[in-house]
């Protein structure tokens, strides 16, 4: 289980707030395989979280009463794939003590600015404010500052993989399948273009399944749109591609399936944007609207782009709430 380590001075205010908030966000985003822990540079092991920190976390429906402070040690650093400090001073102290781990040590806000965007992350001021000895309002502001940085991070962790115990940014390779599984389908109007796209998928090394139709004989597009959309929604395939005359019918059909975010694209910019901003998992195309050359460029772009997360995740969450009728 990948572990992120949060570091501050005493491990009773900022770093435990970061620990509890991260773990809550991970559960909400179905990323429970990630875990956060917190330590202090000069902590007294066994101390509880500060009263004000406990109060402002409780406002987030987080019970932190069981927290007990821990002190930073080499074993904790070795176990963590990423070490995030509350201030630049903390970061520099950790690096000075343990120079062998410098590649995975950042301030919380520094790493948030590095991998994502959030309105609450100031890229110039890399320190999280210290609320120690101040009132609840300051603790509340500190909590919100930490939460903004964490939301920017957790929405973009998909960009990274673990290599030799460190978090390393994935290469964006659009020339091979990278184990992505694709379901593809069309009606009679989209059949010829579908076969052109399949030829590209084979040459690029993507694993795919053609879910029909098998000829240019007239059929009903909802039958094939539903097959592909359902396979993506059920996680049998990572993404789906659907082609009909205009792409509209397939898009309407696919979006009736819970969990599907289908996007009709007739230009490369839209294909890029719908992956970056909407995390679309089904692409629809109109064979009577665009030619094969442009269609292939759209497919290449759509398959090669990743979701940006951050503020865009909040918007997808609202879409999910609508889908659930909340």
C-alpha positions as CSV (number, residue, x, y, z in Angstrom):
1,X,0.0,0.0,0.0
2,X,1.6,3.3,-1.1
3,X,2.2,5.5,2.0
4,X,2.5,9.3,2.1
5,X,4.2,10.8,5.1
6,X,3.3,14.3,6.4
7,X,5.9,16.1,8.5
8,X,5.7,19.1,10.8
9,X,7.3,20.0,14.1
10,X,5.3,18.5,16.9
11,X,2.8,16.2,15.1
12,X,-0.2,17.6,17.1
13,X,-1.6,20.2,14.6
14,X,-0.8,20.5,10.9
15,X,0.6,17.1,9.9
16,X,-2.2,15.1,11.7
17,X,-4.8,17.3,10.0
18,X,-3.1,16.5,6.7
19,X,-3.2,12.7,7.6
20,X,-6.8,12.6,8.5
21,X,-8.0,14.8,5.6
22,X,-6.0,12.8,3.0
23,X,-7.3,9.5,4.2
24,X,-10.9,10.8,4.1
25,X,-10.4,12.1,0.6
26,X,-8.9,8.8,-0.5
27,X,-11.9,6.9,0.8
28,X,-14.3,9.3,-1.0
29,X,-12.4,8.9,-4.3
30,X,-12.3,5.1,-4.0
31,X,-8.5,5.3,-3.5
32,X,-8.2,3.3,-0.3
33,X,-5.0,1.7,-1.5
34,X,-3.3,5.0,-0.6
35,X,-2.6,5.7,3.0
36,X,-1.2,8.7,4.8
37,X,0.6,8.9,8.2
38,X,2.0,11.9,10.0
39,X,5.2,12.4,12.1
40,X,6.9,15.2,13.9
41,X,10.5,16.4,13.8
42,X,10.5,17.1,17.5
43,X,7.4,15.2,18.6
44,X,6.8,13.8,22.1
45,X,5.5,10.3,21.2
46,X,2.0,9.6,22.5
47,X,0.7,13.2,22.6
48,X,-2.8,13.6,21.3
49,X,-4.0,16.0,18.6
50,X,-4.5,19.6,19.8
51,X,-8.0,20.6,20.9
52,X,-8.6,23.1,18.2
53,X,-7.3,20.8,15.5
54,X,-9.7,18.1,16.7
55,X,-12.6,20.6,16.7
56,X,-12.0,21.8,13.1
57,X,-11.6,18.2,11.8
58,X,-14.8,17.3,13.6
59,X,-16.5,19.9,11.4
60,X,-15.4,17.7,8.5
61,X,-17.0,14.6,10.1
62,X,-13.5,13.4,11.1
63,X,-12.9,11.9,14.5
64,X,-9.2,12.4,15.4
65,X,-9.4,11.7,19.1
66,X,-7.4,8.4,18.7
67,X,-4.4,10.2,17.2
68,X,-1.1,9.8,19.0
69,X,2.0,11.7,17.9
70,X,5.0,9.9,16.4
71,X,8.6,11.1,15.7
72,X,10.3,11.0,12.4
73,X,12.7,8.2,11.9
74,X,14.5,6.5,9.0
75,X,12.2,3.6,8.9
76,X,9.2,5.9,8.3
77,X,11.1,7.6,5.5
78,X,12.1,4.3,3.9
79,X,8.5,3.1,3.9
80,X,7.0,6.3,2.4
81,X,6.8,6.8,-1.4
82,X,6.4,10.5,-0.8
83,X,7.3,12.8,2.1
84,X,5.4,16.1,2.4
85,X,6.4,18.8,4.9
86,X,4.3,21.7,6.1
87,X,7.0,24.3,5.5
88,X,10.2,24.9,3.6
89,X,12.1,24.9,6.9
90,X,10.7,21.4,7.7
91,X,11.7,20.2,4.3
92,X,15.2,21.5,4.6
93,X,15.6,20.0,8.0
94,X,14.5,16.5,6.8
95,X,16.8,16.7,3.8
96,X,19.7,17.8,6.0
97,X,19.2,14.8,8.4
98,X,18.4,12.3,5.7
99,X,20.0,13.5,2.4
100,X,19.6,10.1,0.8
101,X,15.8,10.6,0.5
102,X,15.8,14.1,-1.0
103,X,14.2,13.0,-4.2
104,X,10.9,12.2,-2.5
105,X,10.8,15.2,-0.1
106,X,8.7,18.3,-0.9
107,X,6.6,20.8,0.9
108,X,2.9,20.0,0.7
109,X,2.1,23.0,-1.4
110,X,5.2,22.6,-3.5
111,X,4.1,19.1,-4.6
112,X,0.5,20.3,-5.1
113,X,1.7,23.1,-7.4
114,X,4.0,20.5,-9.2
115,X,1.2,18.1,-10.2
116,X,-2.1,19.9,-10.2
117,X,-4.1,23.1,-9.9
118,X,-6.2,24.3,-7.0
119,X,-7.5,27.8,-6.3
120,X,-6.4,27.4,-2.7
121,X,-2.7,26.6,-3.5
122,X,-0.4,29.5,-3.5
123,X,2.6,28.6,-5.7
124,X,4.8,31.4,-4.2
125,X,4.2,30.8,-0.5
126,X,5.2,27.2,0.1
127,X,4.5,27.2,3.8
128,X,1.2,26.0,5.5
129,X,0.3,28.6,8.2
130,X,1.2,27.6,11.7
131,X,-2.0,27.9,14.0
132,X,-0.2,26.9,17.2
133,X,-1.3,29.0,20.1
134,X,-4.0,30.8,18.1
135,X,-7.8,30.5,18.0
136,X,-10.1,28.2,16.2
137,X,-10.5,30.5,13.2
138,X,-6.8,30.2,12.4
139,X,-7.0,26.4,12.8
140,X,-9.9,26.4,10.5
141,X,-8.0,28.5,7.9
142,X,-5.1,26.1,8.2
143,X,-7.3,23.1,7.7
144,X,-8.8,24.6,4.5
145,X,-5.3,25.5,3.2
146,X,-4.2,21.9,3.7
147,X,-7.4,20.5,2.2
148,X,-7.0,22.6,-1.0
149,X,-3.4,21.3,-1.5
150,X,-4.5,17.7,-0.8
151,X,-7.4,17.9,-3.3
152,X,-4.9,19.1,-6.0
153,X,-2.6,16.2,-5.2
154,X,-5.1,13.4,-4.8
155,X,-6.8,14.3,-8.1
156,X,-3.6,13.8,-10.0
157,X,-2.0,10.8,-8.3
158,X,-3.0,8.7,-11.4
159,X,-0.1,10.5,-13.2
160,X,2.4,8.6,-11.1
161,X,3.7,5.1,-10.6
162,X,6.0,3.6,-7.9
163,X,9.5,2.8,-8.9
164,X,12.1,1.6,-6.4
165,X,10.0,2.9,-3.5
166,X,9.6,6.4,-5.0
167,X,6.7,8.1,-6.8
168,X,7.7,8.7,-10.5
169,X,5.7,10.5,-13.1
170,X,4.4,8.1,-15.8
171,X,5.5,8.6,-19.4
172,X,2.8,9.7,-21.7
173,X,3.3,7.2,-24.5
174,X,0.6,7.3,-27.2
175,X,2.4,4.8,-29.5
176,X,1.5,1.7,-27.6
177,X,-1.5,0.3,-25.8
178,X,-0.1,0.3,-22.2
179,X,-2.5,-2.5,-21.3
180,X,-5.5,-0.3,-22.0
181,X,-8.6,-2.4,-23.0
182,X,-10.9,-0.8,-25.5
183,X,-14.5,-1.8,-26.5
184,X,-15.5,-0.6,-30.0
185,X,-18.8,-0.7,-31.8
186,X,-20.7,0.9,-34.6
187,X,-23.9,0.8,-36.6
188,X,-24.0,0.3,-40.4
189,X,-23.2,4.0,-41.1
190,X,-20.1,3.8,-38.9
191,X,-18.9,0.3,-40.0
192,X,-16.2,1.4,-42.5
193,X,-14.7,4.0,-40.2
194,X,-14.8,1.5,-37.3
195,X,-12.6,-0.9,-39.4
196,X,-10.1,1.9,-40.0
197,X,-9.9,2.6,-36.3
198,X,-9.5,-1.1,-35.5
199,X,-6.6,-1.2,-37.9
200,X,-4.9,1.7,-36.0
201,X,-5.6,0.0,-32.6
202,X,-4.0,-3.2,-33.8
203,X,-0.9,-1.4,-35.1
204,X,-0.6,0.6,-31.9
205,X,-0.8,-2.5,-29.7
206,X,-4.1,-1.8,-28.0
207,X,-6.2,-4.7,-26.7
208,X,-9.7,-4.3,-28.1
209,X,-13.0,-6.1,-28.7
210,X,-15.2,-5.4,-31.7
211,X,-18.8,-5.5,-30.4
212,X,-20.5,-5.1,-33.8
213,X,-22.0,-4.5,-36.2
214,X,-20.3,-6.8,-38.6
215,X,-21.4,-5.2,-41.9
216,X,-22.9,-2.2,-43.6
217,X,-26.4,-3.8,-43.5
218,X,-28.9,-1.5,-41.7
219,X,-29.1,-2.0,-37.9
220,X,-30.3,0.0,-34.8
221,X,-27.4,2.0,-33.2
222,X,-28.8,1.7,-29.6
223,X,-28.1,-2.0,-29.6
224,X,-24.4,-1.6,-30.2
225,X,-24.1,1.7,-28.2
226,X,-25.5,-0.1,-25.2
227,X,-23.2,-3.1,-25.5
228,X,-20.0,-0.9,-25.5
229,X,-21.2,1.5,-22.8
230,X,-22.3,-1.3,-20.5
231,X,-18.9,-3.1,-20.9
232,X,-17.1,0.1,-19.9
233,X,-19.5,0.8,-17.0
234,X,-18.9,-2.7,-15.7
235,X,-15.1,-2.2,-15.8
236,X,-14.7,-5.0,-18.4
237,X,-13.0,-2.4,-20.6
238,X,-11.2,0.8,-19.8
239,X,-12.6,2.9,-22.6
240,X,-15.1,2.6,-25.4
241,X,-15.4,4.0,-29.0
242,X,-18.7,4.3,-30.8
243,X,-19.4,5.3,-34.4
244,X,-22.6,6.1,-36.2
245,X,-23.6,8.5,-38.9
246,X,-23.4,11.7,-36.8
247,X,-22.1,10.3,-33.5
248,X,-25.1,11.9,-31.7
249,X,-27.3,8.8,-31.4
250,X,-24.4,6.7,-30.0
251,X,-23.6,9.6,-27.5
252,X,-27.2,9.8,-26.3
253,X,-27.4,6.0,-25.9
254,X,-24.1,5.6,-24.1
255,X,-24.9,8.4,-21.6
256,X,-28.0,6.6,-20.5
257,X,-25.7,4.0,-18.9
258,X,-24.8,4.8,-15.3
259,X,-21.1,5.5,-14.9
260,X,-20.5,6.4,-18.5
261,X,-19.2,9.8,-19.6
262,X,-19.5,9.8,-23.4
263,X,-18.3,12.7,-25.5
264,X,-19.0,13.4,-29.1
265,X,-15.8,14.9,-30.7
266,X,-15.3,16.2,-34.2
267,X,-12.0,18.0,-33.5
268,X,-8.8,17.3,-31.8
269,X,-9.1,20.1,-29.2
270,X,-12.4,18.7,-27.9
271,X,-10.9,15.2,-27.7
272,X,-8.0,16.5,-25.5
273,X,-10.3,18.6,-23.4
274,X,-12.8,15.9,-22.7
275,X,-10.1,13.6,-21.3
276,X,-8.3,16.4,-19.3
277,X,-11.5,18.0,-17.9
278,X,-14.3,15.4,-18.1
279,X,-12.5,12.1,-17.7
280,X,-14.7,10.8,-20.6
281,X,-14.6,7.0,-20.9
282,X,-16.5,6.7,-24.2
283,X,-15.7,8.6,-27.4
284,X,-18.4,8.9,-30.1
285,X,-17.7,9.9,-33.7
286,X,-19.8,10.7,-36.8
287,X,-18.7,8.8,-39.9
288,X,-20.8,11.1,-42.1
289,X,-19.4,14.2,-40.5
290,X,-15.6,13.8,-40.5
291,X,-13.2,11.8,-42.6
292,X,-11.0,8.9,-41.6
293,X,-7.9,11.0,-41.3
294,X,-9.3,13.4,-38.8
295,X,-11.1,10.6,-37.0
296,X,-7.9,8.8,-36.4
297,X,-6.2,11.9,-35.0
298,X,-9.1,12.4,-32.6
299,X,-8.8,8.8,-31.5
300,X,-5.0,9.0,-31.0
301,X,-5.4,12.2,-29.0
302,X,-8.3,10.9,-26.9
303,X,-6.5,7.7,-26.0
304,X,-3.2,9.4,-25.2
305,X,-4.6,12.1,-22.8
306,X,-5.1,11.7,-19.0
307,X,-7.6,13.3,-16.6
308,X,-6.2,16.4,-14.9
309,X,-8.1,15.9,-11.7
310,X,-8.0,18.8,-9.2
311,X,-10.8,21.2,-9.6
312,X,-12.3,19.1,-12.4
313,X,-12.8,16.2,-10.0
314,X,-15.2,18.3,-7.9
315,X,-17.3,18.9,-11.1
316,X,-17.4,15.2,-11.9
317,X,-18.5,14.5,-8.3
318,X,-21.4,16.9,-8.9
319,X,-22.3,15.0,-12.1
320,X,-22.2,11.7,-10.2
321,X,-24.6,13.3,-7.6
322,X,-27.0,14.2,-10.4
323,X,-26.8,10.7,-11.8
324,X,-27.7,9.2,-8.3
325,X,-30.6,11.7,-8.1
326,X,-29.0,13.5,-5.1
